[in-house]
């Protein structure tokens, strides 16, 4: 899936990607907005920057994200 800037997403599961850190486990279930989808690279393995509601901005592997439809 290609993520776009401004999309609402959920961190819905722990990632299998090696860039996943143990502290990220606390973010599972949280929602946020894509702020940097790395569209220039168009690389499915690239990290996506997400501004989480009240938790700051973090970079996540794409396999732990799903788009929310409001």
C-alpha positions as CSV (number, residue, x, y, z in Angstrom):
1,X,0.0,0.0,0.0
2,X,1.1,3.5,-0.7
3,X,0.6,5.9,2.2
4,X,-0.2,9.6,1.5
5,X,0.6,12.7,3.6
6,X,-2.3,13.5,5.9
7,X,-3.9,10.0,6.0
8,X,-5.2,8.9,9.4
9,X,-3.6,5.6,10.4
10,X,-3.5,3.1,13.3
11,X,-0.5,1.3,14.6
12,X,-2.5,-2.0,14.6
13,X,0.2,-4.5,15.3
14,X,3.8,-5.1,16.2
15,X,6.1,-5.0,13.1
16,X,8.2,-7.9,12.0
17,X,10.7,-5.4,10.6
18,X,14.1,-5.3,12.2
19,X,13.7,-1.5,12.7
20,X,11.0,-2.1,15.3
21,X,12.2,-1.3,18.8
22,X,10.7,-2.7,22.0
23,X,9.6,0.7,23.2
24,X,7.3,0.9,20.2
25,X,5.1,-1.9,21.7
26,X,3.4,0.8,23.7
27,X,2.2,2.5,20.5
28,X,0.2,-0.5,19.2
29,X,-3.5,0.6,19.1
30,X,-2.7,4.3,18.8
31,X,-3.8,6.6,15.9
32,X,-2.0,9.3,14.1
33,X,-1.5,11.2,10.8
34,X,1.1,10.4,8.1
35,X,3.5,13.4,8.0
36,X,6.2,11.9,5.7
37,X,5.2,8.9,3.6
38,X,8.6,8.6,1.9
39,X,6.8,8.8,-1.4
40,X,9.9,10.0,-3.2
41,X,11.6,6.6,-2.6
42,X,8.3,4.6,-3.2
43,X,10.1,1.9,-1.3
44,X,7.7,-0.5,0.6
45,X,10.5,-1.2,3.1
46,X,11.0,2.5,3.9
47,X,9.9,3.9,7.3
48,X,6.8,6.1,7.4
49,X,6.7,9.1,9.7
50,X,3.6,9.3,11.8
51,X,2.5,12.1,14.2
52,X,0.7,10.1,16.9
53,X,-2.1,11.7,18.9
54,X,-0.4,13.1,22.0
55,X,2.7,10.9,21.6
56,X,4.9,12.9,19.2
57,X,6.2,12.0,15.8
58,X,7.9,8.7,15.1
59,X,9.0,6.6,12.1
60,X,7.4,3.2,11.7
61,X,7.8,0.2,9.3
62,X,4.8,0.1,6.9
63,X,3.7,-3.4,7.9
64,X,2.4,-2.2,11.3
65,X,0.2,0.6,9.8
66,X,-3.3,0.5,8.5
67,X,-5.3,3.4,7.1
68,X,-8.4,4.5,9.1
69,X,-11.6,5.5,7.3
70,X,-13.5,8.1,9.3
